[in-house]
Amino acid sequence: MRFLPYFAVYLVLKNDQNQILLSKRVNTGFMDGFYSLPSGHVGENESATTALERESLEEINIKPTDYKLVHTLHIKNLNGGKIYISFFFETTTFSGEVKNLEPDKCSQLLWADLDKLPKNVMPDLATVLKNIKLGSNYSEIGWEVVNL
């Protein structure tokens, strides 16, 4: 049987002060109490950009525009062994007003400076944001290093 990874999209939404929007997870059963980005799974027969637009509307009431892919993460989640390929899209432009539409999954929205992230940012996300800041467009996390 052919292996099929999970696909996810993340929105790196920046404001005029070059801060990013973080969402604090609650009642999800995974990394509750930690900050992440607005995000979600790519559905069957759905493109990554369509998923990004859908998730942004569902979670924070906006439709991102003029976004660009800034990072791809290939991660092996050690909790459950799931393997994800995640796409991080960045934008400063959108339509709508930012508000938390999923208070049952997100206890807080927070604008944060990339140089002063909260201590409770998801560790994988902190790595990705650091790599985005450095201009790196790809990361792998959770894979055993093999020396050839």
Secondary structure, DSSP 8 states (H G I E B T S, - for coil): -----EEEEEEEEB-TTSEEEEEEE-SSSSSTTSEE-SEEE--TT--HHHHHHHHHHHHHSEEEES-EEEEEEEEE-TTT--EEEEEEEEESEEEE----S-TTTEEEEEEEETTS--TTB-HHHHHHHHHHHTT--EEEES------
